[in-house]
Amino acid sequence: MPSDLDPEQNPDLQLLPVRHRPDLVRFLVSGALLGAVLGGVIGYFGPDAANSSLVQEVVLLAAIGAIFVGLLAAVVYLVADRASRRV
């Protein structure tokens, strides 16, 4: 540590706590991508639905997975943000 940043040698120096907040965009994007991949895999390998093609099933379940896991990622973000305030 440089001597000009040492609080013992410079009594006027005030140390402030640094809060490391999680990034909302990263949580939402990673949650949506994970949900889309998971939904697409379930649609591809899952049972066939009547009156729909494989592509329709994969796209529908990928979109639903992206929405629900994206919302779950938002809740996880809120919990992580709340926990970062306590530190």
RAJONOR-V515444 format. One record per residue. RES is the residue in one small letter. PSI is psi in degrees with one decimal (none if undefined). Layout:
# RAJONOR-V515444
RES_PSI, RES_PSI
This chain:
# RAJONOR-V515444
m_130.2, p_151.4, s_-28.2, d_-12.9, l_2.6, d_120.4, p_-21.6, e_-33.2, q_-21.0, n_91.3, p_-17.8, d_-10.8, l_130.1, q_124.9, l_131.5, l_142.5, p_146.2, v_127.9, r_122.4, h_102.6, r_145.8, p_158.6, d_118.5, l_-43.3, v_-41.6, r_-40.2, f_-47.7, l_-44.3, v_-44.6, s_-36.0, g_-43.5, a_-41.1, l_-43.1, l_-42.5, g_-38.6, a_-42.9, v_-44.7, l_-44.6, g_-39.2, g_-39.9, v_-41.7, i_-40.4, g_-36.6, y_-45.5, f_-8.0, g_179.9, p_151.7, d_139.7, a_147.4, a_143.7, n_30.3, s_150.7, s_171.0, l_-40.5, v_-40.6, q_-41.8, e_-45.6, v_-44.8, v_-43.6, l_-47.7, l_-30.2, a_-40.8, a_-43.6, i_-41.4, g_-40.3, a_-40.1, i_-50.5, f_-42.4, v_-30.1, g_-41.4, l_-39.3, l_-38.0, a_-33.9, a_-38.9, v_-41.4, v_-38.4, y_-44.9, l_-39.3, v_-43.0, a_-36.8, d_-41.5, r_-40.3, a_-29.8, s_-21.4, r_-26.8, r_-23.1, v_none
